[in-house]
Amino acid sequence: MARDMEEKEAACGTAEAMLRQVAEECCSAFDAHLARMMETDDPEGPHKARVALRRLRTALMAFDPILAPKFARKSGRRARDLFRIIGDLRDADVRDDHRGKESERTDRIRQKVRKRLKKRKAVCFTPKLGKTLAGKGWTRGGRRAQVLAEAPAALIGGRALGDAWATCLSHGIDLEAMPDEARHELRKDLKTMRYTAEFFSPVWPGEPQETFLDRMKDLQDELGHLNDLAMLGGAEAGEGGDSRSLRKAGRIWAELAAMPVWWSEGAGRPATDEAAQASGAHG
C-alpha cells in the first residue's frame, strides 16, 4: 500500500507542476470559447468562456499558498473583469432561452460585449499568463512556499478541498429557508468545490469521488434552474422559485452534506520533512 501511494503521488506530480497543467487547460478552454463567442452567435461561447475563467480563478485560490501575491491578485482580477463583461451576454442568452428570442436586443448586447473585449485585449490574457507560468516569477517567496510547491500535489490539494467544503457547509442545509440570493452564493461556492475536486481528482481516484461529483453536478443543475428563474423574475419565478426543483435540490444537498469526505489533508506524504512542517504551518 505504501508503494501504491508513492506511485500515485509521483504520477500526480508536484503542486507546481499541477498548477501549470490546470492553468494551461483553463487557458486553452477560454481561448477556444472566446473565439467561438467573437465569431458566432452560439450561446455556448459565452457560457463556456465564463466557465473557463471561473475554473482559472478557482485554481488561483486552491494554489494560493505557493503563488506570489501580486501575480495571484493581478491574474484573478483580470479573469474576474473578463468574466463580468461576458456575463451581460450570458444573461441575455438565458433570457432568450426561457422567454424566446429577442434578437435585436441580444444582438446589441453581443456587439457591445465584443467591443469591450477587444478594448480590454481579452485575446492577450492567456498568452501573457502562459508566458509568466513558464518562468519562475509567479511563485511565492520563502522556504515554506518553495517546499509546498515542490511537494506532492496531495499536500496542498487536501487543504484546498477541506477549505472549499467547509465554506459550502457553512451555508447550512435547509435550502427552502434560504432566500434566492443566499442560494446563489451557495451555488457559487459549490462550483468552487466541484472545480477544486476535479483539479485534484488524480490524487484521490475511485468510486467515492465519482459519486460525489455526479451528485454535485445534479445539485448544480437544479440550483442553476432556480437561479435562472430568480434572474428572470416576474410570473416565471415566485419568491421561492420552482418548488419541485427546490425540493429536489434540498434532498441532494442533504445527501451530499452527509457523505464522508473522500480526500485527506494528511494523505499525501510530503517529499521532505520540511514539507510536513510547511503543511502544518498553514493551519
N, C-alpha and C positions, 0 to 999 in steps of 0.2 A: 504493500500500500504506500509506503514512503517513497518507493521508486516511482510509482504511478504519479504521485503528487509532484515530484521533481520534474518528471517528463512533461506533465501538464503545464507547469509554470514555465518551463523552457520554451514550450510551444507558444504560449501566450506572450512571452517576451516581457520586456521591462515596461514600466509605466510610461517612460519617454517614448518608446517605440510604439506603444499602443495609442498614445495621444496623436502621434503623427499619422498613424493609419486611420484613426477615426476622423481626424480633421480632413484628411485627403478625401475620404468617402463623402463627407458632408459638402466639401467644396465642389467635388465633381457633380454631385446631385444638383447643387444650386446652379452651377454653370449650365447644365443641360436644361433645367426648367426655366431659368431666366431667358435663355434663347427662345425656348418654346413660347414664353409669355410675350416676348418682344416681337415675335414673328407671326404668331397665330392668335386666334380668339379662344383657344381651348381653355376651359376653366381649370383644368388640371395644372396648367402652367403656374399661375399664381399660387394655387393651393400647395403644390409640391415644392415650389421655391421657398415658401414660408416654412414648410416642414423642415427643409434642409437647414434653414437659418436657425430655427428653434433647436434642432439637434446640435448644431455647432455651438450655440450658446450653452446648452446643457453640458457639452463636453468641456467647455471652458470652466464651468462650475465644478464638474467632477474632478478635474485635474488641477484645480486651483492651487493646491499646496506646492506644486512644482513649477507654477507659472510666474514669470516676472510680473509684478502688479501692473506696471504700465502697459505691457503687452496685453494682458488679460482685459484690462479696463478699456483700452482703445479698440481691441477686436470685438469685445462684447457690445460696446456702444455702437460700433459701425453695423454689426449684424442686427441689432435692435432697431436702428433707424431704417434700414432697408426693409425689415420685417413690417414696420408700421406703414411705410409708404405703400407696399404691396397690399396691405390689409384693406385699403379703400376699394381696390378692385375685387379682392376676395369677397368682401361683404356684398358688393353689387352682384357678383355671380351667385351667391347664396340666395339673395332676394329673387333673382331671376328663376332659380331652380324651384323655389317654393311658390312664387306668385305668377310665373310666366314671364316671358322675355319683355324687357323694357329696353329694346335695342339702342335707341338714340341716347338714353341716359347712361347706359352701361358703356357705350362706345366713347362718350365724352370722358367718362371716368378713366377708361382704358388709355386713351390718348394722354390724359393728364398724368397718369401714373408713369407711362413710358417716358414722357418728357422729364419728369422728376428723376427717374432712374438714370437717364442719360446725363442729366446735370450733375447728379451725385456720383457719376462714374462707377455705377454698380458693377460693370463688367470688369473693372480693375481690382475689385475687392479680393477675390480668391487668389489671383496670381500673386498679389503682394503678400497675402497671408502665407501662401505656399513657400514663397522665397524666404520669408522670415523663419518658418519652421524648418527649412533646410539647413539653416545655420544654427548658431548656439545662443544668440542673444535673447531668446524667448524664455529661457529657464530662470527660475528664481535663484538668487544668490544665497550663499550659506551652505554649510556642510549638511545640515538636516535635509534641505530640499534636494541637494545633489544625491544623497543616499536614497531618498524616496524615488527620485527619477530613475535611478539605476536598479532599484529593487523590482521583484516580480510585480506585475500589474495587480495581482490579488491584494497586495498590501494597501494600495490606495483605493482599489475598487470596493473592498469590503466597507471601508469607512464612507465612501461616497453613497453606496446603496443604503447603508444604515441611516445616514443623514436625510436622504431623499424620502425614505419610507417613514421616518419619524415625522417629517413635515406633512406627509399625506395623512397620517393617523391623527395629527393634531387638529384636523378639521372636525373630528367626531364622526360617528357612524350614521346618525339619523339624517338622511338626505331630505326627507319630507319636511323636516323642521328648518332646513336651510333656505334662505331667500335665494333668488336666481343668481345674484352677484357672488354669494358665498360658494354656490355650486360651481360657478365658473372658475373661481380661484382654485377649488379642489381639482377641477378638470385640468387646469394648467400644471398643478403640482403632480398629478398622476402622469401627465405626459413626461415630465422631468424624470419621474421614477422609471417609466417604461423605457425611455431612451437610454438612461443610465444602465438599466438592466441589459439592454441589447448591446451596449458597448462592451460590457464585461461578460457577455454570455459564454465566450470560450473558456472562461476561468471556472465556471460552475455549471457545466452542461448536465442535462438529464431531465427526466420527466417532471420533477417539482418545478423547475424553472419554466419549462414549456407550458405546463398547466397554468402557472401564474400569469405568464404573458398572454396566453389565449384569453383568460378571463379578464385581464386588464384591457385587452382590445375590445371585448364585448361591452365592458363598462364604459369605455371611452366613446363607443358608438352611441350608446344610449344618452350619455351626457352631452355629446355633440348635437344630437337631435334636440334635446331640451334647450341647449344654448342657442341654436338656430331659431327656435320658436320664440325664445325670450328676446332675441335681437329684432325679430320681425314685429313683435308686439301685436296690438290690435286683436281681432277676433281669432287669430290663429294661435294665440298663446295667452292663456289666463295667468293669474298670479303664480299658480303652482306648476305651470307648464302642462305637458301632456301627462295625465295621471298614469296611463299604462306604462310609459317609458320610465316615469319616476319610480313606480313600484318595482319594475324590473331592475333598474339601476340600483335601487336600495338593497335588493336581495343579493346582487352580485357584489356590491361593495361590502356588505356584511360578511359574505363568504371570503372575499379577499383578505379583509382585515383579520380574520380568524386563522388564516393559513400560517403555518410555521415558516420562518424565513429559510431560504434555500442557499443563502450565502453566509459567509462568516467573516467577521472583521479580523479574525486571527487565523484564518485557514491557511493563508499563503505564508510559508516560511520565508523570511527575508533573505536576501543574498548574503548579508553580513549581520553581525550582532548589532552594528550601528544602525542598520535599517530597523531592527526591532525597537531600538531606543527612539528612533525618529517617529515611528508609528505611535508609540506610547506618548510622546510629547505632543502629538496632535490632539489628544483627548483632553 
